Amino acid sequence: MYDKDRNGHIAAHKQLPGPNIQDLVQEKRNFVSSKEQIIGLWNGDKIVSPVTMKQQAYDLIKDAILYRGLKTGNVYSQDALCSEMNISRTPVREALLELQKEGYVEIMRGKGIRVIPVTQKEAMDIVEARYYLEINGARLAAQRRTEENIANMQRVQALLESKTQFDQPREHYQLDRQLHREIFLAAGNTWMQQEIENLRDHFLRIETLSAFECAELIEQVNAEHRSILQAISESDAEKAAEAMRHHMDCTVKRTINPAWMQES
């Protein structure tokens, strides 16, 4: 039996603890430092571009939501977020307004922000939409791929297979996402690329983040990826679509609470 809140939202049966938001802050600052100092957006340790500050706030808060640093249904003070990220109120508020528009948070006047739960209907829609996009993306990739596409996919898959630590699910998930991104780049449809990026974010909201928690599961994922890449390399569109369908079936079984998939 699965617990439901008073609005009928179903709690995930297993969630790994999310990263501390301060760790995400440092990670993002290190990234921005290495990429943006070259073009003068940094003045010592302080970012001076308002656009960068808003994007940093957006990325940090969204990451914290997707990887469970900020918990579904909880209310958080905007001032506390500003303080923890060391970012001023204006860019943080702009980031929160964007996240509210995208359905991640609700800004509660005078109270703070609440992380919005996903409903059962939304979860089923997310899974269904991802199925259709991933399967057809793999089919198109097999028809349109170049040798460069194949090399890029194989490079990312090699990185995935080199990861043996089970306590870093975020890193595994990011590499997994990059591999699927390379498949859509090979498919050559920019609209599909945009939609799958949005869907992957929302898919994370209903996953248990358990796909890479042990060697057995990691090998299952890698074997499924190898089958997909082999079919794309052979330009066998139907084989690629079927391999992706199998991968999606296994992904749902591995990481999605079965209660999400029950018709209400």
N, C-alpha and C positions, 0 to 999 in steps of 0.2 A: 504494500500500500504506500502511495506517495503522498507527502505532505503538500497541502495547498494553502495559500494564504486566503484572506477574506475576499480577494478579487478573482480567485480561481487560478492564480499562477502556480505552476508546479516547480518545486525546488529540485535542482539537479542532485542526483544521488551521490555524486562523488566529485569534489572539487579540490584541486591542489591549492595551497595558500598562494595568493598573488604576491608580486614583488612589492617591496616598500616603495612608496612614491618618491622618497628621497633618492633611492637608488636609480629610479628612472630619470630623475632630474639630472643626476650626475652623468648618466649614460648619454642623455640628450645633449648636455652641455659639451661633453667630450666630442661628440659627433659634430656639433655645430662649430666648435672651435677648429677642428681639423678641416672642415669644408668651407667655412665662411670667413675666417680670419684673412684669407688671401684677398678678398674683395672689400675689406675695410669695414665689416659690420661689427667688429669687436674693438673695444677700447680697453686694453688690459683684460680684466676679468669680467667686464660688464658689456652685455649686448646693448647696442644703441639703436638698433633698427626696430621700430614698433611692429612692423610686419612679422619679423622673426620672433618677437616676443609672443605675439598672438599665436603663431604657428606652434611654437614650443609648448605653450599652455594647452593648445588643442591636442597636440600629440601626446603629451604627458597624461592629461586627464582621460583621453580615450584609451590609451594603453592600460591605465589603471582600472578602467571599467572592463575592458576585454579580458585582462588577466587577473581579475578579482581583487585588485588592490582596493578598489571602491566597491562595496557590496550592494547588490540589488536590493532596492527598497529602502536603504538607509538614507538619512538626510545628513548632508555635510555643509558646514559653514563655508561660504565663499571666502571670508577673511582667513579661515584656517588653510584653505587651499592656496591662497596667495602667499601666505607666510611659509608654508612648507615648500612651495616651488620657488620662493624668492622672486616672484613676478608681481607687478603692480595690478591694481584692481581692473583698470580699463582693458588691457589685453585679455585678462582672465575672463571678464564678463563677455567680451566679444567671442571668445572661444566657447563659452558656455551657451551663448545664444545660438551658435552654429550647431553645437551638439544637441541642443533642444530641438532645433529644426530637423535634425537627422533622427530624432527619436531615442536618443540615449539618456537624456536627463530631462527633468522638469524643474524649472526655476520657480521656487516658491517664495513669493514676496514676503520679506521680513523673516524668513525662516532658513533659507539656504537653498541647496539643490538636492534633488532626490534622483537616484539612479533608477530608471524605469525598468520594471520587469518585462520579460517577453511573455506574451500570452501563448496558450497552446496552439491557437489558430495561426498566429504569426510564426511559431516554430515550424509547423507543418508546411507553411508557405515558403519559408526560407529553405528548408530541405528540398522541397519539390523543385523550386526554381534553380537551386544549385545543381541538382541532378540533370536537368535539361541543358543547362549551359555547359557543364563539364563534359557531358557525353558528346554533344555536338561540337564543342571546342576541340576535343580529341579527334573527332572525325575530320574536321577541317584541317587540323594540323597535319594529319597523315596525307592529305591531298596537296597541301601547299608548302610543307616544310622545305627548308634549304639545308645544305650541309652545315652552315653556320648555326642554324636553329638546333640541329641535332647535337653539335658540339657544345652549345650552351646548356642544353638539357642534361647532357651527360656530365658536364662539369658540376652542375648543382647536385645531381644525384650522387656523384662521387663524394661531395662534401657531406651530404646527408649520411652516407654509409660510413664515413669516417668518424661520426659522432657516436661515442660509446657511453657518455655520461647520461644517467637517467634523471638527474636532479635539475636539469635545465630544459624543461619542456618548451619554454618560450623560444629558445634558440632553434630547437627542432621544428617548431611550428613555423617559424619565419623562413627556414630553409625549405620546408615543405611547400609553403606558399609561393616561394620564389620559383620552385620547379613547376608548379601549376601555372604561374605567370608566364614562364617560358613557353609552355604549351600553347597558351592563348596568343602569345606573340607570333608563334609559328602559324596559328590559325589565321592571323592577319585581319581580324575584324575588330576595329577599335571600339565599337559599341559594346561588343561582348566583353572586351577587356575591362571597360569601365564598370559594367554591371557585375562582373565576377569579383572585382575588388570590393565593391560595396557589399555583395553577398558574403564574401569570406569574413568581413568584419562582423556581420550580424550572425553568421554561423558560429563564430567563436563564443558568442553570448549564450549559446545553448549547448556547447560542448562541455564535457567534463575535464578537458585537458589531460586525458589519460592515454592518448594514443602512443606516447613515447615513454611510458613509465617503466618499461622493462625490456630486456633484450629480445624476448619472444615477440612482443608487439612491434618493436622497431623492425625486426626482420620481416614480419608480415607486411608492413607498410612498404619496405624497400622492395620486396618481391613483387608486390602489386605495381609499384612504379616501374620496375624493370620490364614487366609485361607490356605496360602502356608504351614505354619508350621503344621497345622492340617493334611493336606494331607500327608506330609512327615512322621509325627508321625504314621499315619495309614498305612504307606508303600504302599500307593496308587499312583503309578507312573503317571498314566494318569491324575488323579485328581490334582496332584502336578504340572504337566506340564501345565494344563489348568489354574490353579490358578496363575501360574507365567506369562502365556501369558496375562491374564487379568491385572495383576499388571503392566506389561510392556506397555500395551495399555494405561492404566491410567497415567503412568509415562510420556509417550510421550505427551499426551494431557495436563498434568499439567505443564510441564516444558520446552517443546521444542517449539520454535517459529514455527508456522505452515508453514511459508515460507521455512523452511529447507526441509520440506517433499514434496514440490511441484516439480513435474518433470519439468526439464528445457527444 
